[in-house]
């Protein structure tokens, strides 16, 4: 189970890195991806298990690939 948490943590770090590289705030990304910013904050901190559909919406909002978001996870 600890390994699953590590994967979430890495994906969250990748999302945060791509978001800051894009110059977006958490609120801006949440709006573009059609989800709440508190939920997205939990995802970035590795505390929430995100679905593939939501991950795809984030990738689209950031104009990156899904691979960019799951790299090294």
N, C-alpha and C positions, 0 to 999 in steps of 0.2 A: 504494500500500500504506500510506503514511503516513496517508492519510485514514481508512482502516479503523481504525487505532489510535486516531485522534482520536474516532471514534464510540464505541468501547469505553470510552475515558476519560470521555466525557460521560455515557454510560449508568451507568458506575460511580459517578460523582459524584452523579447523580440518585438512585441506590439508597442511597448513604450518607446523603444529605440526608433522604430519606424515612424511613430507618431511625432517624436521630437525632431527627427530628421525632416519630416514634412512640415514642421513649424506649426503643428496643430495643438490646441489645448485638448484636454480630456473631454470637455464639454462639446467642442467642435467635432471631434471624432465621433462621439456618442450620437450627436445629431445626424451626421452624415451616414452613420451605420444603422440608424433607427433603433437605438437602444438607450437605456438610461446611463447617465454618467456614473452613478454609484455602482451599478453592475459592472461597467467597464473598468472602474477603479479596482474592484475585487479581482477581475480577470488579470489585470496588469500586476497585481500583487500575488498572483498564483493561488488565490483563495476560492476561486470559482471554476468549476469544470465547464468549459465552453463547448457548445455544439459546433459541428462542422459548418452548419448553415450560418451561424453567427460569425464564425471565424472568416467565412467567405465574404460576408458583408463588410467586415472590418478591412479585409485585404482590398476589396473594391474601393472602399472609402479612402484608403491610403494609397491607392494606385500601385500596389505591390502584388506579388503572387502569394498563394497559400504557403508555398515552400519557404518564402522569406519569413513567414510567421512561425513556422514549426522547425526551422533550421536548428540543429543540434539538440532537439528534444528527443 
